[in-house]
Amino acid sequence: MAVWSDIRMAHSEISQAHTIDALKSVWASLDSMLSGLTEAQWREPVPVPGWDVQAIVAHVFGSEAMLLGLEPDVTVDGAAMAHVRNPIGAMNENWIASHAESSPGEMIAAFRRFTGARAAVLESMSNEEWNAEGMTPAGPDAYGRFMRIRVFDCWTHEQDIRAALRLPGHESGPAVVASLDEMAGAMGFVVGKRAGAPQGTSVTFDLTGASGRQIHVTVGERASVVASLDGPATVTLTMPVISFNRLGTGRLDAVDHRAAVKITGDDALGHAVLDNMGYTI
C-alpha cells in the first residue's frame, strides 16, 4: 500500500458511486489478467523491491481482507526484511507469507472472495459512513478518500504486474480517472517541497492518453494545485498517464519512463520536478 509523507489535501466530498465503480473496474481488470497467467508468470518479479506477482496479488486482496476485519494466517517479522520501509509494509508481509504456497487457482479464488465481499460492504454504506472522518494511509480524512486511495493502490499494482509481464493495458477508464484525482492532489507537495520550486513559478503536468488531463501547480507561500493558470506555465512536463503513475510512485521501472517525458520551458526546474516526482514511501 502506498503511504504519503507530509501531504495534507483539502477535504472535498468524493463520490461514493464513482469510487465504487472505479474499484470494481480495477478488480475486474485484475481478475481478467490474472486468470490468463501461467504458473511461471505468478512468480515473476515486479517493479517493487522483494515482491513477485503472487506477492502483489496477496497484498491487494489482503488489504481488502483486513478491511473486512480478518487477520492473516501467518505472522512474520516484516520489519527485519530489507525491502520493508514502514510499519504498513511490515504488516503487508503477513498476508504475503500466508499465501506464499497458494496455487494460482487458490489465489484467484481468494481475490474474488475478498473483493466481492468488500464491494457488497461499500455498496451498503450510508452517505454518513462514507464521509465520516477516520484514519487513511494519508492521515485523517474521510472514508471515501481512503477508498479512492484503494483505487489508486490497486491500479498501481495492476500496472506493476503489467510492467513485469509486458502486458500493457488499462490506461483509461474510471479507475484511471480516480487514480489521477488522487495523484493530482500530491503535486503541490512534489513541486513545492520535494522539487523546491521558487515562489512565482508554476508547473503544468500535461498527461496524454484517453484519460489524460492537465494538472497545474502555482507556487506562492506554498505550492498549490489550481484549476488553471493565468498564462503559460514556467515549465510543462508532457508525458503519458502511465509514465506519470510510474514516476509518481517511484517504481523500479520509473527510469524507463523518463525518456517519455518532454520538458518545455524552464529546463532546470523541469528536471528538478522530474527527479523528485516519487512521493509515495
N, C-alpha and C positions, 0 to 999 in steps of 0.2 A: 504494500500500500504506500502511496506517495505521502510524504509528510512535508508541510510547509514550515518555514522558519521565518519569524518576524514579519509575517504578512497579515494585515488586517484589511478586510474588504468591507465596503459599506453594505449594510444589510438591505436586501430587497427581496420581495416575495418571489419564490421560484415555483413555477407551475408544476403542480403535482402530476397532472395528466401527461404533460410533455416529458417530464423527467422519467416517469414510469415507462412511457413508450420508448424512451431512449435506452433505458436499462434492458427492457425486453428485447429491443432490436439488437443490442450488442451481445446479449446472451444467445439469441438465435443465430447470429453470425458466427459466434464461437462454436456453438453446437454443430453447425453445418460444417465448419472447417475441421473440427476435431474428429468428427465421425468418419472422415476420409483418410485419417493418418495411419501410417504403418506403425508397428511396434518400435521400429528403429527411430522414427521421427519423434515419438514421445520422449526419447532420451537425448535429443539434440540440444546442445547448449544454446541459451538465448542471450540477448544483449543486457543481461542483468547478472552481476557477479555471483557465482556459486549456484545458479539455477539452470534447470533444463525445462523443456516444455511441460513435463509432468509436474514439476515444482510450481510453475506458473499457474497451472490449472488448479492444483491443490490450494494454492494461495487464494485464487479467485473464489472458489466455492467455499473454502474455509472461512473467508471473511463473511460470507452470507450465513454460514452455519453459526458463526459467532454471534451475528446479529439476531439469530433465532434463539440465542441463549444456550447453544450447545458448546461442548468442550471437546478438544481433540483427544484421541485415544492414547497418544504418546506425548511425553514431555521430554524435551532435550534442552541442553544448555546452549541456547542460541547465541547468547552474549559472548560465548567463547569462540564463535565462528568468525573467521577473518573477514567474511563479506558482510557481516551484520553490523549496522551502524547506529541503531537506535532500539529502544525497547519494543516498538511495534514490529520491527524487523525480527527481533528475537522471538516474539510471540508467533509470527508467521511460520517460523521453522517447526513449530509443534504440529501444525496442520500438514506441512510438507512431509515430516517424518512419519506421521500417521498413515500416509497414503503412498509411501515410498515403494512399497511392493505391490500396489494395486495394479491390476491389468487395465489396458485401455478401456475395455468394456465396463469395468467397475468404476473407473474414473468418470466416464461419460454418464453412467447411471447416477453417481453422486452429484455431479454437476447439475443434471436435470432435476434431481430431487430437491436440492437446496435452493436453486434459483427459482424453481416453481413455487416452493413454499414461501419464499421471500416476496415474489410477485403478488401472491394472494394476500400477504400481510399488508403490503404497501397499498394495494387497491382498496383495502378495507379501512384505511386510516382516515380519520376525520381531518378537516382543514385545520382545526386547532392543534391536533397532534403533529401534522405535517410542518406547521410553522412554529411549534414550540422550540424554545432555545435549549440547547444541550451541548455536549462536547462533540467536536468533529476533529478529524486529523489536522484541521487548520485552526483549532481553538474553538472558543464558544461561538455558536451560530445556530441557525435554525436546522431542524432535522432535514428539511428539503435541501439545504446546502450540502449536508452530509451525503444525501443520495445523489446529488449532482457530482460530488467528488467520486462516488462509487462508479458513476458512468465513466468519468474520466479515467479512473483507475482500471476498470475493465477494458475499455477501448485501448488504452495504452498497452496493457498486457496482451491484448489481441494482436496489436502491432508488433510486440516483442516476438510473438510466435511467428507471425508472417515474415518478419525480417530474418529470423533464424532459418526458416524453411523455404525462403524465397517464394512466398505465396502472397504477392501484393493484393490488396483489396480493402473493401470497406473504408473508402476515403471520402464518403459523403453520406448524408442522412442524419436522422435525429440524434444518434449517439455522437456523431462528429460535431454537430451544432452545439450540443450540451457541453462536450469536452472543451470546445473552443471558448464557450461562455466562461467556463471555469478558468481556463488558462489566461484569458484576456485580463481578468481581474488581478493577476500577478505581475503584469507587465510594468506597472508603475514601480514595483519593488525591483524588478530586473533592471530597468533603465536608471532609476534614481539611486538606489542603494548599492546594487551589485556593480553596475557599469559606471557609476559616479558621474552621470551626465550633468553638466553645469546648468545653473539657472538660466532661463531664457531660451533653452534649446527644446526641440521636440523630435519625437521619433514616430515613424509610421511603420507598422508591420503590415505589409501587403501580401496577404495569403491567397494563393491561387488554387483553383480547382472548383468543383461543383458546389462545395460548401465553404468556399473561401470568403474572406471579408477583409476589411482594413481595421486595424487596431491602432488608435492614436494615443500618444503619451506626451503631455506637456510637463515641463519642469519649472516649478516656481519655488516656493519654500520647500515643497516636497513634490515628487513626481506623481502625476495623476493620470488615469485613463480618462479620456474625454471622447465625446461623440464625434467631434470633427475639429479641424484646425482652421484658423483664420487665413492661413496661407500655406505655402509649401513647407513640409517638414524639414528640419535641419538635416535629417538623414532618413531615407526609406530603405527598409530591408524587405526585398521581394523574395518569396520562397513558397514552395508547395505546402499545403496543410500538413502533410506527413512529416516534412522536414522541420516544421515548427514544433510538432509534437516531440520528435526525437531530440532536437536541440533543447527544448524547454525542460524535458525530463532528464537530461544529462545521460542518455543511454550510451552504451559502449559503441553503438553504431553511429553515434552523432557525427563523428568525424567524416563519415561517408556522405553526410548531407550538407556539409559546409560548402561544397562546390556548387550546390543547387541554389545558394543564396546570392542575390545580386544586391550590391550596396550602391545607392545613388545619393550623392550629397557629401556630407562630412565623412570622409573615409575613416578617419581615426575614431570618431565617435561610433560609426557603424561597426567597426571591428571590436571596440570595447563592449558594445552590446552583444555582439555575436559570441565573444569569448566568455560572456557571463550569463548566457541565457538559461543555463541549467539551474533551476530554482528549487527543485524537489530534493529531499535528502533521504 
